[in-house]
Structure formats: structure tokens, C-alpha cells
Amino acid sequence: MSTSDVLETTPKLKVFSLVADSYRTLFKNVVNVATMLWAVVAISVLYVYLQQYIVEAMGLRWGEGEPTAVWGYVLGITLIDKLLMLLLVAVTAVSFHRLVLLGEAPGLLGFRIGKRERRFFGSAVVIELMIFGMASLPVIILAFLDAWIQATFESTGAMLGILGFFGISGLMIFGLVLLVRLWFALPAISIDEPGGLKVRLRAAWTMGRGNTVRMIAAIILAMLPWIVGLGVWAMYMVFELSQAQSLGHNPLESFFAGQGTVLTVMVNWLMAAVIFILYSHAYHALSENNESQLDQTVEP
């Protein structure tokens, strides 16, 4: 069976039903959700306060001292953040996908780090690298174009700025489309569907075709309450940081102070839980009648 034949029978996601089912699952499994999130929330909070300790120990202050040290800290911590986040997402997402798709309740810890979780983590890293690699090519082209314009006209002018604007906008859209479509491979990996990463990525790409915009709309709709809440909280934090700076305090230290850190981490992980559940329901809806057909479009 050809891919086009499968696409004709692949169901289309119903955005509002998908979001409603996801929140219904969330509220019906409050105890399981709490079990799956308590450990990763605790780890995330401890990690945030570890960053605070490093900031205080190194005496890092924005606008003061050696900027290389500050930016070195920022770049280093960004890489660590990304890897740690992918690891926590891997162990947590596997638990959520197995709960929704298989009805498997989590253990006391909420997750485990086994072969399945390591496979999820490795697959997530590959997907991130694929997106980064594909999105980096236009940036490299723009950099060479900038150098050529400077060498030829001794000025970049407005043209490169316009190209940069459209280039960055295009990269954001391109990266979002890739992420939304390729992420369909991860629920399958979580429930031990047969086939390697190449097989799952090709199946995910096929499943997402015709449903990418619907999935993006579902994610935005599901995240809307959280986005509004975080927006209000962000405005409050900006005010607090500006107040701290006006009083001569270190904004980097003040950012971690108070109970707001715990609240922010909890909300972030609840948002992640909604997305995991959303993808579980979407994967189930798209693969329920077509999994056998989808497998025929890829090489085992």
C-alpha cells in the first residue's frame, strides 16, 4: 500500500474534542499525575536553587565585572538545561503515554530510567539535532550573504535586515512544523511499538500530514489558560526584578528568591503533562485504524 493510500484513510484530528479529552484525562487521573510529577518537580526546583548557589558563589552580576564569565555561565547552563530537560521529559513522557495508551499506572517514584526511557531520550536528542541542523542552514547562508554584501557594498543596508526578519520567522515556523510532526514518533516508542527510529519517524511524518495545523491549534488551545496565567506571573516577576535592581540587589539572585520559583516549576510541568496527554490521545486517534497500514509504508 502506498503512502497516498494511507493518507486517504488517515483520520483528521478534531481539535476541540482532542483538548477536551486531554483535560478530562488529566482531571480523572489527579493522583497518577501527582505521582508522575512530584519527583521531576522536586528535581527541577533543586536544580534552580543550585543555579542560584552558583551565581552567588561566582559573584555573577549583569552589567558588572567580566562579561565573558557571565555569558560563559549562560551558555554552559543553557546546554545543561537542555540535556536535563530532555532527560526529565523522557522519563515523564513515557509514564504519561503508557498511562493513557496502555492504562499502566505509575509506581511510587512516578518514573524509572530503563531501556525504554533511554531510547526515548536518545530519540528526542536526535529529533532536536535534526531540527537544529535543518534550521541552521539558512542562518549560515544569511551569514555568508552578510559577508558578501559588506565586502561588495561596504554596508549591509536594509536588505539583509529584511532577509533576516523573514529568515528567522521562516525558521521558527519550519522548526515548529518539524517538532509537531516528528513528536508523533515518541508515543509509539513509549509503548514499545516495533521498528527503529527511522521507521517511527517516517510513520510519524505520515500520520502528521494533514494534521499538523490541527495539532498546533490543539496545543495552543490547551495551553491558553496556562499561557495567560504565566503572562500575568511574568509581568509580576519583571516588576520584582526591576525593583530589586533599583535597590542595588542582584537580579540574578532575586529571580530565584521566594515561593515563585516552586510555583513556576509546577506550572511548567503541568503544561508539559497536558501536552503529553494531548499527544497520547492524538496518536491513538491517528493510529487506531491505520497502524497496520502505516507499517506497510515503511521498511521494517
Disulfide bonds with the S-S distance in Angstrom:
none
